[in-house]
Amino acid sequence: MRIKPAMTGLLLAVAAASVRLPAAAQDLPDPIAMTTDPADRAVLPEVARVIGSGKPDRAALDALLVKLPRPTPLREMVQAMRAETISYDDTGGAASAIEEALRLLPDDPRPKMIATHIFTFNGAPQRAADIWLQASRIAPWLARRSDRYEMNALIGRLVDVGDRARADRVSARLGEIGYSMGLAPERSSAALAKVREAIRAGDEAAALQGVTAISDPSQQLSLYIDRRYATLWPRIAEWSGSDLRQQQVRYLEELRSDWQATDDIETAVPYARQLQSLRAYDAVVALFLPLLDKVAPGDPAPATEFLTSTVSRALNVLERRDEAKALLARVDAAFTDRSNARSLNIEGGYVSLPSMDAKWDEVIAHADVFLARAKEMGYSVNSSATATVQGYRACALSRTGRAEEAQQASNEIMRAARQMPSVALNLVICRGEINVGRKLLVSLLSDEATRDTALRYVQPFTVERETAWSRLTTPTWKAIAAAPEVRAAAEKVGRILPAPLLETLPPGFDPYRLPPSQRGGGATS
């Protein structure tokens, strides 16, 4: 999904002089002040009228460009707005338009912010990252206004293409400029990125200092099992406990505080996801299903689709399958704009639920719908989401005996194992291919780009609530992880912990503590 960036207002303010800019913005280039040519100045009133409306359309902007044929600052300001306007329907045209604006306004961060949006969702996340980093150096105050969904999408897509270093640079920079729109997961990711960058630079002191800012214990775990970060292990154990329980409590409290501060769906998602990862399924349903009862047709609140997926999976694990499906259907119907990629996340839920129950024909049917819609939407859909569904489909094809189709789908996934290691590993485990899995895991352990994912697959784990999926996959997974060559490869680059970590709620933490608006008269904090 693409979210409309909030840059137009800044460009409009310069052109129409109708909005007061922040003080820091006074240092930005002013295309109006730079417009000295009489021919361009004659067009200024029309520019102010078109963009001052607040909703400039492509036809009007195209007409302005005809009257501004020469490469001047005024033309490039109009071109930047045009790029944003057409980015939802014509990604190629938007890229062409913003390229022109970038060339002639190289020191203006506003076109760069629009370009970040366009290239993030146009299959060029590395270009988007470089442009955003430039903008953040020119105008940190402007970069702090970046959309949360967009920044998460940019970082996720960098990881999808295997560029962890750039992803870390963007995350670290968000922390440096005091990015205020990020929730606890983003704050933690920024701290993790700074620690990894410090280790790459050989600055052990900075890395040690940064450990305590990593609030997500799962992210601490990624350092705690990787020998590249062995010098940090004592500090992690001291701060978080050898089982990471101390940090687990801190993080849950931080997530709950984020939610209590706003009591909305967007802040509920990280808390719900964390509770689900700790198998607190009853709490997920009790706390967050009521929020989804309020969803009405139109344009549901941000992150509604993500909370829906989390709650529906919890319902399914609790064997409340009819309720899980009904929830998906109700929220799906609320997305009346079917061109909006947000609703595709609900279609992903339709794939996920039957996979948990090993209902392979349903998996295939829903995966086909998802993949067809994703193809229509192009780069608007994260490649990791598409790959995950392709993995479910390939697994289902294998399990239903459609060997030729399964092999073709599996080959595509295995070729992309370096970019999507967990999808490839899950497929191998689903197919019960122990020998293939051993070789693949050893290979992934030897690659620095995939090592963190691979090391998690060799850690001990337990299955608390069995599903058809866990009964099918757990024996294969454990056989692969226990193979002598896999363990040797893992111990060479990391370590295998003696017991499972971060699998259940820590003692003493009460997930049912509600935000103030939901407490009864006798409730206490």
N, C-alpha and C positions, 0 to 999 in steps of 0.2 A: 504494500500500500504506500502511496505517496501522500504526505501531508503538505498542505500549502505553506510555504515558508513565510515568515512575518517580515519580509524585507521590503515589500512594496510600500508600506507606510513610510519608510525612511526615504525612498526615492520620491514618493509623492510629496513629502514635506519639502524637499529641496525644490521641486518643480513648481508646486502650487503655493508655497509659502503659507500653507494653511495649518501646519502642525508644528508645534514647538519641539525641536530636537533636544536630546540630552546635551548637557554642556560639553561633554567629550566629543560630540558630533561636530562641534564648530570647527574642529581641526580637519575634517574630511574635505576632499575636493568638492567644490560647488559647481556643477555643470552650468548653472544659470550665470554665475559670475564669470565663468570661463567662456561664455557665449558672447563674443564681440562682433561677429560677422553680421552685417545688416540683414542679409537674407535669412539667417537663422533667427535673429531677433524678431523678425516679422512673423515667424511661426510660433513664437513663445505663447501668445494668448491662447492659441488653439491647443498647444501642448498642455497648458495649465487647465483648460476646460476638459480635455479628454481624460487626463490622469487624475485630475482633481475630483472627478466623479466618484473615485474610490473603487470603481469596477471597470477599468479600461478593457475593452474587448479587442480581439485580434484585428478585426477589420479596421477599426479606428486607428490602431497603432500602425497597421500597414499603410494606411493613408498618410499618416505623419511621416513615415520613412520616405515616401515618395517626395515629400516636400523638403526632406533633409537628405539629399543624395550624397553629400560629401562626408567623409569620416571626421566628424566633429564631436566634441563632448556631448552636445545636446542629442545628436543622433544616437550615440552609444547609450545614453541614459534611457532613451525610448526603446532601444534595442534590448536592453537588459529587462525592462518591464515586459516587452513582447515575449522574450524567452520564457519568463515565468508563466505568462498567460497561456502559452501554447504547449507547455511541458507535459500537460496531462493527456493531450491528444496526439502530439507529434514530437516524440523524443528526439528524432533526428533534426527536425527544424529548430527545436529549442536549443540543442547543442550548438548548431551553426550560429544562431543568433547570439548566444552568450559568448561564444568564442570571439565574435567581433567586438562585443562590449569589453571583454577582458583585454583585448589588444590595445584599445585606445583609452581605457581607463585603468591602467596597470596598478596605480597606487590607491584606487578606490576599493574599499573592502565590500561595499554593497553588492556590486555584481559578482564578487567572489562568493558571497553567501548564497546568492541565487544559483551560481554555478555548482556549489557544493550539493545543493538539492538535486539539480538536474543530473549530475554525473553519478551521484550515489544510486539513483534509480534508473540509470541509463547503461548499467553494466561497466562502469569505469570507476570503481570505488577508490582505487589508488590515486587517480587524478583528483577526485573529490577531496581526498584526505590532504593532499599536498596544497590544494587551493584553500581549504579551510584553515590549515596551519598558517598559511601566509596571512589570511584575513585576521586570525587570532593575534598575530604579531603587530599588525597595523592598528587594529582596533579591538583590544581585548573586551571592552565594554559591549561591543556589538556581538562578538563571538559568544559571550555569556548568555545572549538571548536565543541561542540555537535551540531548535525544537528537540525535545527529549527523544521522541520516536525516531526522528531523523538521525540523531547522533548514534543511537543504539543500532539503527540499521546500517549506518556507515561502518561502525566498528565490527558488527557481525559479518558484513560482506567482505571486509578486509580479512577476517579470520577464515571465511569461506574460501578465499583464493589463496590461502596459505601465507598471507603477509602479516604475521604476528607482530613484527617490528613496527610497521606503520600503525597497526591497531594500538599498540602500546604508546606510541608517540601521541596519537590523538587523545587517548584516555588520560595520559599524564598531563597533557596540555590543558584538558578540561579542569583537572584539579588545580593546576597552577593559576588559572585565571579566575578561580573561585566560581566555577559554574554552579548556578543555584537551582537549575531545573531538574538536576539529577536526584534520584532517591538513593536510599542506602546501597543498593547494588552498584549503581554508577559511582558513588563515592568510593566504595571499596575497590572497584575496578581501576579507578584512577590511581589509588594508592598502590595496588598490585603492579600496575604498569610502571610506576616510578621505581619500585623495588627491582623489577626485572631490568629496567634500563640502567640502574645503578650497578647491578651485577655485571651486565655487559660491558660497562665502562670501567670495571675493576674498582668501583668505589664501595668497598664493603661497609664502611662507617655509615654512609647514607642509606644503604640497604638495611642495615640493622636498625637504624632509627625509624625507617618507614614501616617495619613489620607491624607495629601496634596500630597503624592507621588502616590496615587491611581488616575490615570488619567481618567479611563473609568467611566463615571457617572453612568452607569448601575451597575457597581460593587460597587460604593458608595451607590447606592440605596439598594443593598442587605443588607448593614449594617444599612441603614437609616430606615428600616422597621422591624428590628429584635431586640427584647428587650435584647438579649445577648450583644448588642453593644450600649445600650441606653446612656452610658456615653460619646459616641462619637457623638451623634446627634447634640449637640450645635456646636461642632467644624466643623462638616460637613456643617451645615447651614451657619456658618460664612464664611467658605472657598468657598463653592460652590453655596450659595444662598439656600433659603428654597425650591425653585423649581429646584435646581441643574442646572439652566441655565448657571451660570458663568462657571462651570466646563464643561458643554456641549460644550461651545464655545472653551475652551482651548483644549479639546480632539479632536474636529474636526480639529482644526488648527494643532495639533500634527500629526494626521493621514495624513492630506494634506501635511505637511512638509516631512513626511517619503516618501510619493509618489513622491513629487517634487524632492527629493534628488536623486532618482534612476530612476523614470519614467518607472517602469516595472510592470509586472502583479502581482508579489508577494506582492509588497507594495500597489498595487491598491486594493487588496481584502479587507483589514480591512476598508479602507476608503469607498469602495462601500457598504460593509455590513452595516456600520454605517449610511450612507445616506439612505439606504433602510429601516433600522429600524425606521428612522425618516420620512418615507413616501415620500422621495424626489426621486420618481421613474423616473421622467423626467431627473433629473441630473444623475442618475445612468446610464441610457441608453445613454445620450448625451456624457458623459465623457468616458465610459468604453467599449461600443460596438465597437468603432473604434480600440481599442487594440486587440479585438478578431478577427477582420478582417484580422490580420496578421498571424493567426495561420496556420501553414503548417503541412502536414503529417510527421510523425516520432515520436519524443518524445517531445511534447509541453513543453513550459517553465513551471517551477514550479508554482503551484497554478492556472494554466489555468482552470482546472476543477471547482475550487471553484468560480472563477470570472464568468465563464459561467453560473453556477447555479444561481448566484445572478442576473446577467443581464437578464437571461431568465425569472425569476420570475417577475422582474420589467416590462418587455415587456408584460407579461401575464396580470398583474394588469392593465396596460394601454390599454388592449384589443387588443394588437398587437400579437395575438396568433400564427398566421402563422409564423411571424418572430421569435417568441420564439422557436417554434419547429424546424425551419430551423437552428437556431443557435446551438441548441443541436445536431442536425444531423451533421452539418459541423464539430464541434469540436470533436464529437464522432468518426467521420471518420479519424480524424487526429491521433488518438491513434491506430497506426497500430499493436502494440503488445497487443493482447487481453488478455494475461495473466497478464497484468499490472493492478493492482487494481485501479489505478487512473481513468481509464475509467469507473469504476463502479459508480463514482460520477455523471457521465453524465446519466447513467441509472437511478440513483436516481432522476435526474431532470425530466425524462420521467414519473416517478411516481408522483412527486410533482405537475406538471402543471395540469394534468387532475383532481387531487384532488381539486385544487382551483376552478375548474369549475364544480365539482360534476359529472364528467364523470366516473362513477364507473366501468364500464366494462373495460375502458382503464387503470384505476388504477390497477385493478386485473391483467390484462395481463402483464403490465410492472413490477408489483411487483413480479410476478412469475418468470420473467426473472432475475430480480435483485437477488432474494433469491436463485435461482439455481446457479448463478455465485458466489454469496457470499459463498455458501456452499462449492463449489469447492476450493475457495481460503482460507477457514479456518480462522485462527486467523489473517490473513493479513487484514481482514476487521473489523473495529471497531464494537463492539457489539451494541453501541448506534445507529449506522447507520442501522444495520440490524433490530434492534427493531423498529426504526422509520418507516421503510418500512413495517414491519409486522403490525404496528398499522394502517397505511393507508389501508393495505389490509383487515384487520379485519373490519375496518369501512366500506369499500366498500362492503364487503360480507354482512354486516348487512343491508346496504341500498338497496341491490339488492335482499333481501329476501332469501339468502342462509343461513338459520338460523343455521343448524347443523355445517357447516363449520365455520361460523362466531363465534359461541360459542366456538368451539375448539380453534380457533386463539385468541379469547378474553381471554380465561382462561389462556393461556400461558403468555399473557401480564400482566394480573392482578396479577399473581403469582410473577412477577418480578417488581411489582410497587415500591418496596423500592429501587431498583437499577435504574429504569427508570420512575420516578414519572410523568414527563411531558407526556410521551407516554401513560401511563395509564389514566391520566386525559383527554388528548385529545380524546382518544378512547371513554371514557364515555360520554364526551360532544358531540362527533359526533353521538353516538347512542341515544342521547336525554334522558339519564338515570339520571334524576335529583336526585332521592333518593339515588341511588348508588353513584353518584358524591358527595353528601353531606357527606355521611359516609366516603368515601375515603379521601376527603379533610381534614376532622377533624382528621382522622388517620395520615395523612401525616404531619399535623401541629404539632402533638404531638411528632413526631420523629425528633430529632436534625439533623439527616442526610438528611432529605428531607424537612426540614422547610423552607429553603430559596426559594426553588421552589414553595412550597405551598403558601407562603405569597405573591408571585407575582400574583397568581391566584385570590386573593381576592382584589387586588388593582383596583381602577376605571380605565376604559379605554373607548376610543371612536373608532368608525369605520368610517374612512374617505372615503375610496373607497370600496364600497360593492362588494363582489364576491359571487358566489353561496355558497362557503364554509362559509363565514362570515354570510350570511343570515340564513344558516342552524344552525350554532353553537352558535351565539351570544346570542339568547334568553336563551338557556340552560345554558351557561356559567354564565350569569348574574343572573339567578335564583339560581344556586348553590352558587355563591359568596354572594348573599343577604340573604341566609337562616340564621335565628337567631343563630342556633347552630354553624354554620361555623364562623360567625362574632365573636361570643363569644370565640371560640377556637383561632381565629386569634388575638384578642385583648389581650388574656392571654399571648401569647408568642411574640407578635409583635404589629404592629399598622396598621390601614387602613388609608391611606392618604386621605385628603378631595377632591383632584382633580387629574386627570391623569398627569403623569410626563413623560418627554422624549419621546413624541409622534411625535413632529414636529421639523423642523429646528428652532433654536433660532433666534430671530430677528437680522438682521444685518450680518448674516453669508452668504457669497457668495460661493456656491459650485462650481461655474463655473470658478473659478480662476484656470487656467491651468498651468501645469509645463512648464518650459521655452522652451523645445523642441517642444511644440505644440502651442505656442503663435504666432500670426501673427505679422507683422512688427509694427503695431500700438498698440499692446497689452501692457498693463502696469500691474504692480503687486500691 
